[in-house]
Amino acid sequence: MVTNMTLKLDQNMEFEEIPNSMKNSTVEEPIKPVHHQISSKGETVAKAVEAQYYIKNKSVGSLHPSSLRNKPPKQEPIKTLADAPESHNHSKILKSGPGDQSQKTAIPVMLKSKFKKIPSLKTNDVYLKGEEYFQTVCAESLRKTEDPDFRKAFIPNVQMYLYQGLLGMNEWNRLAHFNNPFGFMEYNYSDLKNAVDLIPKPSINQLLPLPEKDSCIRCAVVANGGILNGSKMGKEIDSHTYVFRMNGAVTEGHEEDVGNRTSVYVHTAYSLVTSLSLFKKYGFKNIPKDKGIKYVMIPEGLRDFEFLEGLMGRRKLTKGSFQKKKPWTYYDGQFDESRFYVLHPDFLRYIRNRFMASKQLNGTHWALYRPTNGAFTLFLALHVCDIVDAYGFITDNYKDFPNYYFDQQRTNVVFFVNHDYNLEIKLWKKLHDAKIIKLFQRQ
């Protein structure tokens, strides 16, 4: 267990105030499947979806470090990447599309407070099949790994992006069983439907085009960890085909350590707005705005969909967390709908379930937990790149470095209780040892 760190609630989350009992501890009990009673209507929907929905797995994969591995609840036989021939699509597909309206009414709103642990539903590991299936021609691609854990856990054609046409009543009723950002528990259909219908379907399914002079898509994913302070990795980072950054991606004055290129910038509405305020003193005056940059939003809660309504409609917000804000102005003239993507709750839940199912999910405060924005960004890269090098991510010797690489004085690493840094430390090392990523490490 990681010790001697500062514990705080990440304000990037839309949850109730953290209880006093959680402020100075992490949850250590192992996860146990817990079955809850839900309304007969909701149960019928869950069974119907489970019987026919898109991607299911016969042997539920897991890439959790062995000490963190959890036994999933028993499920019906379903297919995985490991079971399927490489040349075949292993997904089950509904004849009617995800926007189908055969169900006319929404199930009753489900409340997180009604569940003492994460609800155990057969549909939890069921995901939409996406059109964004990235097929590689790279001989060195991470998709060619022989690592059995990764092959079982990895679903190459999971639905990655949310856009208009993907939130009919059938889909709403399925996703309403899962807490945010992994679904729409506690929300009303009308609160989110309008925003989703404003998100255009990407004109190009593949986030990153293949470079002209290389058969491999080589990506650097740059987090903000203090391990990069004085690293002089900037030139190496910028040499990649594409560079991913997230949150307060300060580069000015730190080019020697972290480079200055950004191809993909990942954010929530809150992290975008707040980073510009919190990190202004470090030189973060605007979010990255490189020519042709792709922006990817993690829709963590209702405020993100409120932000999206203002962004897509180019209108000043009149209610909610960002009242009086003009969302499009935060992109400093670089906002272009054709280069803007919103991650699908299925993709976020798949990452949590298959790779990052924390022990915290077994406790009363299960709904607080989600992977960090950096973790979501790294897994986004694993699904759109052939070769992924990770910089600035937490390692087991994190105490040797400041909190951020742009900290001007030595600072303690801040751990937020809604993330599981113990898991991330072990997972990044496991992926590195399996040669799926190259993790930047320092002694």
VOLUM-310367 format. One line per 8 residues: number of its first residue (from 1); their letters; for each residue x, y, z of N, C-alpha, C. Coordinates in steps of 0.05 Angstrom, whole numbers, m for minus. Example, Ala and Ser with C-alpha at 12.3 -4.5 7.8 and 13.67 -1.06 7.14 Angstrom:
1> AS> 264 m114 156 246 m90 156 264 m66 156 ~ 257 m45 142 273 m21 143 258 1 157
***
This chain:
1> MVTNMTLK> 17 m24 0 0 0 0 17 25 0 ~ 9 45 m16 24 70 m16 18 85 10 ~ 38 96 22 35 111 47 48 138 46 ~ 44 154 67 57 180 69 51 198 45 ~ 25 200 39 17 218 18 m6 236 27 ~ m11 257 13 m33 274 19 m58 264 5 ~ m79 260 20 m104 249 9 m125 272 7 ~ m136 275 m17 m157 295 m21 m178 283 m40
9> LDQNMEFE> m201 297 m41 m221 290 m61 m216 306 m86 ~ m212 292 m108 m208 306 m133 m233 321 m141 ~ m231 347 m143 m255 363 m150 m264 359 m178 ~ m250 342 m193 m257 336 m220 m281 317 m221 ~ m292 310 m197 m314 291 m196 m340 303 m187 ~ m362 291 m195 m388 300 m188 m401 281 m168 ~ m391 282 m144 m402 264 m123 m407 280 m98 ~ m421 266 m79 m427 279 m54 m401 283 m38
17> EIPNSMKN> m402 300 m18 m378 306 m2 m366 280 9 ~ m339 279 9 m326 255 19 m330 252 49 ~ m339 229 59 m342 225 88 m316 227 103 ~ m317 235 128 m293 237 145 m278 211 147 ~ m292 189 147 m279 163 150 m262 156 126 ~ m266 170 103 m251 164 79 m228 184 75 ~ m227 205 90 m208 226 84 m179 218 88 ~ m173 199 105 m146 192 111 m142 162 108
25> STVEEPIK> m155 150 90 m152 121 86 m159 113 58 ~ m150 89 51 m159 77 26 m172 51 32 ~ m189 42 14 m204 17 19 m187 m7 12 ~ m184 m26 30 m166 m48 25 m181 m75 23 ~ m207 m76 28 m220 m102 26 m222 m111 m3 ~ m220 m138 m7 m223 m148 m35 m251 m145 m44 ~ m254 m142 m71 m281 m139 m82 m295 m166 m82 ~ m320 m166 m74 m337 m190 m75 m362 m183 m90
33> PVHHQISS> m370 m201 m109 m395 m195 m124 m419 m193 m105 ~ m434 m173 m108 m458 m169 m91 m482 m165 m109 ~ m503 m181 m105 m527 m179 m121 m548 m162 m107 ~ m559 m144 m121 m579 m125 m110 m605 m129 m124 ~ m627 m123 m110 m653 m124 m122 m658 m97 m135 ~ m667 m98 m160 m675 m74 m174 m704 m78 m183 ~ m716 m57 m192 m744 m59 m200 m748 m80 m221 ~ m771 m92 m222 m777 m113 m242 m773 m102 m270
41> KGETVAKA> m781 m77 m274 m778 m65 m300 m748 m63 m308 ~ m732 m53 m289 m703 m51 m294 m691 m78 m298 ~ m699 m98 m283 m688 m125 m286 m695 m136 m313 ~ m719 m131 m323 m727 m141 m349 m710 m129 m370 ~ m705 m103 m368 m688 m89 m388 m660 m101 m387 ~ m649 m105 m363 m622 m116 m360 m620 m143 m373 ~ m640 m160 m369 m639 m187 m380 m641 m186 m410 ~ m658 m168 m421 m662 m166 m449 m636 m157 m463
49> VEAQYYIK> m623 m137 m451 m598 m127 m462 m577 m148 m460 ~ m575 m162 m437 m555 m182 m433 m558 m204 m454 ~ m582 m210 m462 m587 m232 m481 m579 m225 m509 ~ m578 m199 m517 m574 m193 m545 m552 m173 m551 ~ m540 m160 m531 m522 m138 m537 m495 m145 m546 ~ m481 m125 m555 m459 m126 m573 m435 m144 m566 ~ m418 m135 m549 m393 m149 m544 m393 m162 m516 ~ m390 m188 m516 m390 m203 m491 m365 m221 m490
57> NKSVGSLH> m358 m230 m467 m334 m246 m465 m338 m272 m451 ~ m328 m294 m464 m331 m321 m453 m313 m324 m428 ~ m289 m313 m429 m271 m314 m407 m263 m285 m401 ~ m275 m274 m381 m272 m245 m376 m243 m239 m370 ~ m231 m223 m387 m203 m218 m385 m197 m198 m363 ~ m172 m198 m353 m164 m179 m332 m134 m175 m334 ~ m126 m150 m334 m97 m145 m333 m89 m133 m307 ~ m105 m137 m286 m98 m127 m259 m73 m142 m250
65> PSSLRNKP> m55 m129 m237 m33 m143 m224 m45 m165 m206 ~ m31 m188 m204 m42 m211 m190 m52 m205 m162 ~ m39 m187 m148 m48 m181 m121 m74 m165 m121 ~ m82 m154 m144 m106 m138 m145 m128 m152 m161 ~ m123 m176 m171 m142 m190 m188 m167 m197 m173 ~ m190 m193 m186 m216 m199 m174 m230 m220 m189 ~ m246 m237 m176 m261 m257 m189 m288 m245 m198 ~ m293 m245 m224 m319 m233 m233 m342 m252 m227
73> PKQEPIKT> m366 m241 m226 m389 m259 m222 m392 m277 m246 ~ m404 m301 m241 m409 m320 m263 m426 m307 m285 ~ m418 m312 m310 m433 m301 m332 m438 m322 m353 ~ m457 m316 m370 m463 m334 m392 m439 m335 m411 ~ m436 m357 m426 m413 m359 m445 m413 m336 m465 ~ m391 m322 m466 m389 m299 m484 m361 m299 m495 ~ m357 m285 m518 m333 m286 m533 m312 m265 m525 ~ m287 m271 m527 m266 m252 m523 m247 m252 m546
81> LADAPESH> m229 m232 m546 m209 m230 m567 m192 m256 m567 ~ m186 m267 m544 m170 m290 m542 m183 m315 m555 ~ m210 m315 m555 m224 m338 m566 m229 m336 m596 ~ m226 m312 m607 m234 m307 m635 m210 m308 m653 ~ m213 m319 m678 m192 m317 m698 m186 m288 m704 ~ m161 m282 m709 m153 m254 m713 m168 m241 m736 ~ m176 m257 m756 m188 m245 m780 m218 m242 m777 ~ m229 m249 m754 m258 m248 m750 m266 m228 m729
89> NHSKILKS> m288 m214 m734 m300 m197 m714 m315 m214 m694 ~ m309 m211 m668 m320 m229 m648 m345 m217 m635 ~ m355 m195 m645 m377 m181 m631 m404 m193 m639 ~ m423 m192 m621 m451 m197 m627 m464 m170 m632 ~ m480 m168 m652 m492 m142 m660 m522 m144 m661 ~ m535 m125 m649 m564 m123 m650 m572 m117 m679 ~ m593 m130 m689 m603 m124 m716 m613 m95 m717 ~ m625 m86 m696 m633 m58 m695 m610 m43 m682
97> GPGDQSQK> m605 m19 m692 m582 m4 m682 m585 7 m654 ~ m564 18 m642 m565 27 m615 m584 50 m610 ~ m592 64 m632 m611 85 m629 m640 76 m631 ~ m644 50 m632 m671 39 m635 m689 48 m612 ~ m715 53 m619 m734 64 m600 m755 44 m593 ~ m750 18 m595 m770 m2 m589 m780 m1 m560 ~ m763 8 m542 m772 13 m514 m780 42 m513 ~ m805 47 m504 m816 73 m505 m812 91 m481
105> TAIPVMLK> m806 78 m458 m804 94 m433 m778 87 m419 ~ m768 106 m403 m744 102 m388 m750 86 m362 ~ m731 69 m354 m734 55 m329 m733 75 m306 ~ m743 68 m282 m741 86 m259 m712 94 m254 ~ m708 118 m245 m681 128 m239 m669 111 m216 ~ m645 101 m221 m631 85 m201 m612 102 m185 ~ m611 99 m159 m595 115 m141 m571 100 m131 ~ m548 113 m132 m523 101 m122 m525 94 m92
113> SKFKKIPS> m540 111 m77 m542 107 m48 m556 81 m41 ~ m570 69 m60 m585 44 m55 m567 20 m55 ~ m542 23 m63 m523 1 m66 m500 4 m47 ~ m495 m16 m30 m473 m15 m11 m447 m21 m24 ~ m447 m34 m47 m424 m40 m63 m432 m37 m92 ~ m412 m39 m110 m418 m37 m138 m439 m58 m146 ~ m460 m51 m159 m480 m71 m167 m468 m92 m185 ~ m476 m117 m180 m466 m139 m197 m487 m146 m217
121> LKTNDVYL> m483 m137 m242 m503 m142 m263 m489 m157 m286 ~ m503 m175 m299 m491 m189 m321 m484 m171 m344 ~ m498 m149 m346 m493 m130 m368 m470 m111 m362 ~ m457 m114 m339 m435 m96 m333 m412 m99 m352 ~ m408 m123 m362 m385 m128 m381 m395 m132 m409 ~ m416 m118 m416 m428 m118 m443 m424 m90 m455 ~ m414 m89 m480 m407 m63 m491 m416 m62 m521 ~ m421 m37 m530 m427 m33 m557 m403 m39 m575
129> KGEEYFQT> m408 m49 m599 m387 m52 m619 m385 m25 m634 ~ m360 m17 m638 m355 9 m651 m347 5 m680 ~ m351 27 m695 m342 28 m723 m313 37 m725 ~ m302 46 m702 m275 57 m702 m253 36 m700 ~ m259 12 m710 m240 m10 m706 m214 m4 m721 ~ m193 0 m706 m166 6 m717 m152 m20 m724 ~ m147 m23 m750 m133 m47 m760 m105 m40 m768 ~ m86 m52 m755 m58 m44 m758 m44 m59 m781
137> VCAESLRK> m24 m46 m792 m6 m58 m811 23 m58 m800 ~ 25 m52 m775 52 m48 m762 61 m75 m750 ~ 85 m83 m758 96 m108 m748 102 m107 m718 ~ 107 m83 m708 114 m79 m680 90 m72 m662 ~ 66 m73 m673 43 m63 m658 38 m78 m632 ~ 29 m63 m612 22 m75 m586 0 m95 m589 ~ m16 m93 m610 m38 m112 m615 m28 m140 m622 ~ m2 m142 m628 9 m168 m635 22 m182 m610
145> TEDPDFRK> 18 m170 m587 29 m182 m563 19 m210 m558 ~ 35 m226 m546 27 m253 m538 20 m255 m509 ~ 20 m232 m495 13 m232 m467 m15 m241 m463 ~ m20 m263 m448 m47 m275 m447 m67 m257 m432 ~ m58 m244 m411 m76 m226 m395 m86 m203 m413 ~ m67 m191 m427 m75 m168 m444 m94 m177 m466 ~ m88 m200 m479 m104 m210 m501 m133 m216 m491 ~ m136 m226 m467 m162 m232 m457 m178 m207 m450
153> AFIPNVQM> m163 m187 m440 m177 m163 m431 m183 m143 m453 ~ m167 m143 m474 m168 m122 m494 m190 m128 m515 ~ m207 m108 m519 m228 m110 m540 m222 m88 m561 ~ m212 m95 m584 m203 m75 m603 m226 m59 m616 ~ m250 m70 m617 m272 m56 m630 m294 m48 m611 ~ m287 m43 m586 m307 m31 m567 m314 m3 m577 ~ m339 5 m572 m347 32 m580 m332 53 m563 ~ m318 70 m577 m301 89 m563 m313 117 m560
161> YLYQGLLG> m330 124 m579 m340 152 m578 m371 153 m576 ~ m380 174 m564 m409 179 m560 m417 201 m580 ~ m439 197 m594 m448 218 m613 m478 213 m619 ~ m489 232 m634 m518 231 m640 m525 205 m653 ~ m549 195 m645 m558 169 m656 m552 146 m638 ~ m535 150 m617 m527 128 m600 m541 128 m573 ~ m561 144 m570 m575 145 m544 m605 144 m547 ~ m614 122 m561 m643 117 m561 m651 106 m534
169> MNEWNRLA> m677 100 m531 m687 91 m505 m675 65 m497 ~ m671 46 m516 m658 21 m509 m631 25 m495 ~ m616 42 m508 m589 48 m498 m590 62 m471 ~ m608 81 m469 m611 95 m443 m617 75 m421 ~ m636 58 m425 m643 39 m405 m621 19 m397 ~ m604 13 m416 m581 m3 m409 m560 12 m393 ~ m554 37 m402 m533 52 m389 m542 64 m363 ~ m568 66 m358 m578 77 m333 m572 60 m309
177> HFNNPFGF> m562 36 m314 m555 17 m292 m527 23 m280 ~ m512 40 m293 m484 44 m285 m479 73 m277 ~ m463 77 m255 m457 103 m245 m439 119 m265 ~ m440 145 m263 m423 162 m280 m394 159 m271 ~ m374 160 m289 m377 166 m317 m381 141 m335 ~ m388 119 m322 m390 93 m336 m419 87 m346 ~ m437 105 m341 m465 103 m349 m480 127 m339 ~ m506 125 m337 m523 148 m331 m541 145 m307
185> MEYNYSDL> m532 128 m287 m547 125 m262 m552 152 m249 ~ m576 156 m239 m585 180 m225 m592 203 m243 ~ m589 200 m269 m596 222 m288 m623 217 m301 ~ m634 238 m312 m659 236 m327 m652 237 m357 ~ m666 222 m372 m662 219 m401 m662 247 m414 ~ m681 263 m407 m683 290 m420 m660 308 m413 ~ m646 303 m391 m624 320 m383 m600 317 m401 ~ m597 293 m413 m573 287 m428 m578 283 m458
193> KNAVDLIP> m602 275 m465 m609 269 m493 m603 292 m512 ~ m611 316 m505 m607 339 m522 m578 344 m528 ~ m561 341 m507 m532 346 m511 m520 325 m529 ~ m527 299 m525 m516 278 m541 m524 281 m570 ~ m548 290 m575 m557 293 m603 m544 316 m617 ~ m529 333 m602 m514 355 m615 m486 347 m622 ~ m477 323 m612 m449 315 m618 m449 301 m645 ~ m435 312 m665 m435 299 m691 m419 273 m691
201> KPSINQLL> m428 255 m708 m413 230 m712 m387 237 m726 ~ m364 227 m716 m338 233 m728 m338 226 m758 ~ m329 245 m774 m328 240 m803 m306 220 m810 ~ m286 219 m792 m264 200 m796 m264 181 m772 ~ m268 155 m777 m271 137 m754 m245 134 m739 ~ m222 135 m753 m197 131 m740 m186 157 m729 ~ m182 159 m703 m174 184 m691 m148 195 m703 ~ m128 177 m708 m102 185 m717 m95 172 m744
209> PLPEKDSC> m91 187 m765 m85 175 m791 m56 163 m791 ~ m52 143 m807 m26 130 m810 m7 150 m824 ~ 17 154 m813 36 172 m826 45 162 m853 ~ 52 180 m871 59 172 m898 84 155 m900 ~ 103 161 m883 129 147 m886 135 126 m864 ~ 113 117 m852 117 97 m831 92 79 m830 ~ 96 53 m826 74 35 m824 63 33 m796 ~ 75 47 m777 67 46 m749 59 73 m738
217> IRCAVVAN> 39 74 m722 31 98 m708 44 98 m681 ~ 64 116 m677 80 118 m653 71 141 m636 ~ 63 135 m611 51 156 m594 65 159 m568 ~ 68 184 m559 77 190 m532 53 201 m516 ~ 49 190 m492 28 200 m475 41 213 m451 ~ 37 239 m448 52 254 m428 33 263 m406 ~ 37 252 m382 23 260 m358 40 282 m345 ~ 30 292 m322 42 316 m310 60 309 m286
225> GGILNGSK> 67 284 m282 82 276 m259 110 289 m256 ~ 118 293 m231 144 306 m225 168 290 m234 ~ 164 265 m241 186 249 m251 199 261 m276 ~ 184 278 m290 195 290 m314 211 315 m309 ~ 211 325 m284 226 349 m277 256 343 m279 ~ 269 357 m298 297 353 m303 304 329 m319 ~ 284 317 m332 288 291 m346 301 295 m374 ~ 298 318 m386 308 324 m413 297 304 m434
233> MGKEIDSH> 272 297 m430 258 279 m449 243 293 m471 ~ 244 319 m472 228 335 m491 233 327 m520 ~ 258 325 m528 264 319 m556 253 291 m563 ~ 257 272 m545 247 245 m550 216 244 m552 ~ 203 259 m534 174 260 m535 164 272 m562 ~ 176 294 m570 167 307 m595 174 291 m620 ~ 191 271 m618 198 255 m641 177 235 m648 ~ 157 231 m632 136 211 m637 117 222 m659
241> TYVFRMNG> 103 204 m672 84 213 m693 62 230 m680 ~ 52 222 m657 32 237 m643 38 239 m613 ~ 30 262 m601 34 267 m573 8 272 m559 ~ 1 257 m538 m23 261 m522 m16 276 m497 ~ m33 294 m489 m30 308 m463 m58 311 m451 ~ m58 318 m425 m84 321 m411 m82 342 m389 ~ m105 352 m381 m107 370 m358 m89 395 m361 ~ m74 401 m340 m57 425 m340 m31 419 m355
249> AVTEGHEE> m31 417 m381 m8 409 m397 11 433 m402 ~ 25 441 m381 43 463 m383 68 455 m400 ~ 74 469 m421 98 463 m436 117 487 m437 ~ 106 512 m438 123 535 m439 143 536 m416 ~ 168 538 m423 189 538 m403 199 511 m395 ~ 185 490 m404 192 463 m397 196 445 m421 ~ 202 458 m444 204 443 m469 227 422 m468 ~ 248 428 m454 271 409 m453 263 383 m439
257> DVGNRTSV> 244 385 m421 236 361 m406 211 347 m418 ~ 193 363 m429 167 351 m438 160 356 m467 ~ 177 370 m481 171 377 m509 150 399 m511 ~ 141 405 m535 120 426 m538 98 418 m558 ~ 99 395 m570 79 386 m589 55 373 m574 ~ 31 378 m585 7 364 m575 m10 357 m598 ~ m16 332 m602 m33 323 m624 m61 317 m614 ~ m63 307 m589 m89 300 m576 m89 311 m548
265> YVHTAYSL> m109 327 m541 m112 338 m514 m138 326 m502 ~ m135 313 m479 m157 299 m466 m165 315 m441 ~ m191 318 m436 m200 334 m414 m229 328 m406 ~ m236 336 m383 m265 338 m375 m271 368 m377 ~ m296 375 m375 m303 403 m375 m291 417 m351 ~ m291 404 m328 m281 416 m304 m250 419 m305 ~ m236 398 m315 m207 400 m316 m198 421 m335 ~ m213 425 m357 m206 446 m376 m209 473 m363
273> VTSLSLFK> m231 479 m351 m237 505 m340 m219 510 m316 ~ m216 491 m298 m201 494 m273 m171 496 m278 ~ m161 480 m296 m132 480 m301 m122 507 m310 ~ m138 521 m326 m130 548 m335 m129 567 m312 ~ m143 562 m290 m142 579 m267 m120 570 m248 ~ m119 545 m241 m100 534 m222 m71 536 m231 ~ m67 532 m257 m39 530 m267 m31 555 m283 ~ m46 576 m281 m39 600 m295 m12 611 m285
281> KYGFKNIP> m7 608 m259 18 618 m247 42 602 m257 ~ 37 578 m269 59 563 m281 62 567 m311 ~ 46 585 m321 48 592 m350 27 578 m367 ~ 7 565 m355 m14 552 m370 m35 572 m377 ~ m31 587 m399 m49 609 m406 m71 600 m424 ~ m68 579 m438 m88 568 m456 m83 538 m460 ~ m104 523 m467 m100 495 m472 m84 491 m498 ~ m72 468 m503 m57 465 m528 m75 471 m552
289> KDKGIKYV> m62 484 m572 m77 492 m596 m61 488 m621 ~ m46 467 m622 m30 460 m646 m48 458 m670 ~ m38 463 m693 m54 461 m718 m63 432 m722 ~ m89 428 m726 m100 401 m730 m104 385 m705 ~ m101 397 m682 m103 382 m657 m130 369 m654 ~ m131 346 m641 m157 332 m635 m162 337 m605 ~ m187 344 m599 m195 347 m571 m213 324 m564 ~ m208 311 m541 m224 288 m532 m235 294 m504
297> MIPEGLRD> m261 293 m501 m273 299 m475 m281 273 m461 ~ m276 272 m435 m285 250 m417 m311 261 m404 ~ m334 250 m411 m359 261 m400 m365 249 m372 ~ m355 262 m351 m356 249 m325 m382 253 m311 ~ m398 273 m319 m423 278 m305 m441 298 m319 ~ m462 306 m306 m482 323 m317 m470 350 m327 ~ m451 360 m312 m440 386 m319 m425 385 m346 ~ m414 362 m353 m401 359 m379 m422 361 m402
305> FEFLEGLM> m445 349 m398 m466 350 m418 m478 378 m420 ~ m479 392 m398 m487 420 m399 m467 436 m415 ~ m441 431 m410 m419 444 m424 m421 438 m454 ~ m427 413 m460 m429 405 m488 m452 419 m503 ~ m474 423 m489 m496 438 m502 m488 466 m510 ~ m474 480 m492 m464 506 m498 m443 506 m519 ~ m426 486 m519 m403 484 m538 m414 480 m566 ~ m431 460 m569 m441 452 m595 m461 473 m606
313> GRRKLTKG> m476 485 m588 m495 505 m596 m485 533 m597 ~ m459 537 m590 m446 563 m589 m463 583 m574 ~ m472 575 m550 m488 593 m534 m478 595 m506 ~ m482 618 m494 m474 623 m466 m492 606 m447 ~ m480 593 m428 m495 576 m410 m510 593 m389 ~ m535 585 m384 m552 600 m366 m557 585 m339 ~ m546 561 m336 m551 546 m312 m528 526 m308 ~ m528 513 m284 m508 493 m279 m481 503 m269
321> SFQKKKPW> m462 485 m269 m435 491 m258 m420 512 m274 ~ m427 515 m299 m412 534 m316 m430 557 m325 ~ m449 565 m308 m467 587 m314 m451 612 m322 ~ m460 625 m344 m449 649 m355 m423 644 m371 ~ m415 619 m373 m391 612 m389 m398 609 m418 ~ m379 614 m435 m381 609 m464 m361 587 m471 ~ m370 562 m471 m351 539 m473 m332 540 m497 ~ m341 549 m520 m324 548 m544 m300 566 m541
329> TYYDGQFD> m302 587 m524 m279 606 m521 m255 593 m508 ~ m258 571 m494 m236 558 m480 m217 544 m500 ~ m226 540 m524 m210 527 m544 m194 546 m561 ~ m196 572 m554 m178 593 m565 m178 592 m596 ~ m202 590 m608 m203 591 m637 m197 566 m651 ~ m190 544 m637 m183 519 m650 m206 499 m649 ~ m229 506 m637 m251 486 m636 m262 481 m664 ~ m263 456 m671 m274 447 m696 m288 421 m691
337> ESRFYVLH> m314 420 m697 m330 396 m691 m318 370 m703 ~ m305 373 m726 m294 350 m740 m269 339 m725 ~ m259 355 m706 m235 346 m691 m241 344 m661 ~ m267 340 m655 m275 339 m627 m289 312 m622 ~ m280 298 m601 m291 271 m595 m299 270 m566 ~ m320 255 m560 m330 250 m533 m328 220 m528 ~ m315 212 m507 m312 183 m501 m339 172 m491 ~ m344 147 m500 m369 133 m494 m368 121 m466
345> PDFLRYIR> m389 122 m450 m389 109 m424 m381 79 m425 ~ m388 65 m446 m379 37 m449 m349 35 m450 ~ m336 53 m464 m307 52 m465 m294 57 m438 ~ m306 76 m423 m295 82 m396 m300 59 m377 ~ m324 47 m379 m330 24 m361 m313 0 m368 ~ m308 m4 m393 m291 m26 m402 m263 m24 m391 ~ m252 1 m391 m226 5 m379 m226 m1 m350 ~ m246 9 m335 m248 3 m307 m251 m27 m302
353> NRFMASKQ> m269 m40 m316 m275 m68 m311 m252 m86 m318 ~ m240 m82 m341 m220 m101 m352 m192 m96 m342 ~ m186 m71 m335 m158 m64 m328 m155 m52 m301 ~ m176 m38 m290 m172 m21 m267 m194 m24 m246 ~ m203 m49 m241 m224 m54 m222 m213 m52 m193 ~ m213 m29 m182 m201 m24 m156 m216 m38 m133 ~ m201 m44 m112 m213 m55 m88 m233 m35 m75 ~ m230 m10 m82 m248 10 m71 m277 5 m80
361> LNGTHWAL> m281 m10 m101 m308 m16 m111 m323 m34 m92 ~ m309 m46 m73 m322 m65 m54 m332 m50 m29 ~ m327 m24 m27 m334 m10 m3 m359 7 m7 ~ m368 19 15 m392 36 14 m389 59 m5 ~ m365 69 m8 m360 92 m25 m351 84 m53 ~ m362 61 m63 m354 50 m89 m358 70 m112 ~ m378 87 m110 m384 105 m132 m365 128 m135 ~ m348 132 m114 m328 153 m116 m306 146 m136
369> YRPTNGAF> m300 120 m139 m277 112 m154 m279 114 m184 ~ m259 125 m196 m255 122 m225 m225 126 m231 ~ m216 114 m253 m188 119 m261 m183 148 m266 ~ m158 156 m265 m150 184 m270 m153 191 m299 ~ m154 217 m305 m154 226 m333 m130 216 m348 ~ m107 214 m334 m83 204 m347 m87 174 m355 ~ m99 159 m338 m104 130 m344 m123 128 m368 ~ m144 143 m368 m162 142 m391 m148 149 m417
377> TLFLALHV> m130 169 m415 m115 178 m438 m96 157 m448 ~ m83 143 m430 m64 122 m437 m79 99 m451 ~ m102 92 m441 m117 70 m454 m130 79 m480 ~ m136 104 m483 m145 115 m509 m122 110 m529 ~ m98 117 m521 m75 114 m539 m70 84 m546 ~ m74 66 m526 m71 38 m531 m90 27 m552 ~ m112 41 m556 m132 33 m576 m130 46 m603 ~ m113 67 m605 m111 81 m631 m82 82 m641
385> CDIVDAYG> m63 72 m626 m35 73 m633 m23 45 m634 ~ m1 42 m649 13 17 m650 34 15 m627 ~ 48 36 m623 70 37 m603 64 60 m584 ~ 64 55 m558 57 75 m538 79 77 m517 ~ 90 101 m515 110 107 m494 97 126 m474 ~ 98 120 m449 85 135 m428 105 151 m411 ~ 101 177 m408 119 194 m394 103 209 m372 ~ 115 212 m349 102 228 m328 81 213 m312
393> FITDNYKD> 80 187 m315 61 171 m300 74 161 m274 ~ 57 156 m254 66 150 m228 81 123 m227 ~ 103 122 m212 119 98 m209 123 94 m179 ~ 134 71 m171 135 64 m143 154 82 m127 ~ 172 97 m140 189 115 m126 180 144 m129 ~ 154 148 m130 142 174 m133 151 195 m112 ~ 159 185 m88 167 204 m67 193 218 m73 ~ 208 208 m93 233 221 m100 229 245 m118
401> FPNYYFDQ> 204 251 m126 199 272 m145 177 291 m135 ~ 176 315 m146 154 333 m138 127 324 m149 ~ 106 337 m141 79 329 m150 76 333 m181 ~ 83 357 m191 82 362 m220 110 369 m230 ~ 115 364 m256 141 370 m267 146 400 m268 ~ 125 416 m267 129 445 m268 129 458 m241 ~ 129 442 m220 131 453 m193 158 467 m190 ~ 159 491 m180 184 505 m177 198 499 m151
409> QRTNVVFF> 183 487 m132 194 479 m106 186 450 m102 ~ 201 436 m84 195 408 m78 168 406 m64 ~ 150 390 m75 123 387 m64 117 357 m61 ~ 100 351 m42 91 323 m38 71 316 m59 ~ 72 291 m67 52 281 m86 25 280 m73 ~ 4 291 m86 m23 291 m76 m38 268 m87 ~ m50 252 m69 m66 229 m77 m95 235 m71 ~ m112 233 m92 m140 237 m89 m154 210 m83
417> VNHDYNLE> m172 210 m64 m184 185 m55 m203 173 m75 ~ m211 187 m95 m229 176 m116 m213 162 m138 ~ m186 161 m135 m169 146 m153 m154 124 m137 ~ m144 104 m151 m128 83 m138 m100 83 m149 ~ m82 98 m136 m55 101 m145 m39 76 m141 ~ m45 60 m121 m32 35 m117 m35 17 m142 ~ m60 16 m151 m66 0 m175 m52 11 m199 ~ m52 37 m203 m39 48 m226 m9 43 m226
425> IKLWKKLH> 4 46 m203 33 40 m202 39 12 m212 ~ 24 m7 m202 28 m35 m209 21 m41 m238 ~ m1 m29 m247 m11 m34 m274 9 m23 m295 ~ 18 1 m291 37 13 m311 62 m4 m312 ~ 72 m13 m289 96 m30 m289 90 m57 m303 ~ 67 m68 m299 60 m94 m312 58 m91 m342 ~ 46 m69 m351 45 m64 m380 72 m60 m392 ~ 90 m46 m376 117 m42 m385 132 m68 m387
433> DAKIIKLF> 130 m84 m366 145 m110 m366 135 m128 m388 ~ 110 m126 m395 99 m142 m417 105 m131 m445 ~ 119 m108 m445 127 m94 m470 103 m85 m486 ~ 81 m78 m472 58 m67 m485 60 m37 m486 ~ 72 m25 m465 80 3 m466 109 5 m458 ~ 121 28 m463 147 34 m451 143 56 m431 ~ 147 50 m406 142 69 m384 168 83 m377 ~ 167 110 m377 191 125 m369 194 122 m339
441> QRQ> 218 113 m331 224 109 m303 252 121 m297 ~ 255 130 m272 281 141 m263 288 130 m236 ~ 313 127 m232 323 118 m205 327 143 m188
***
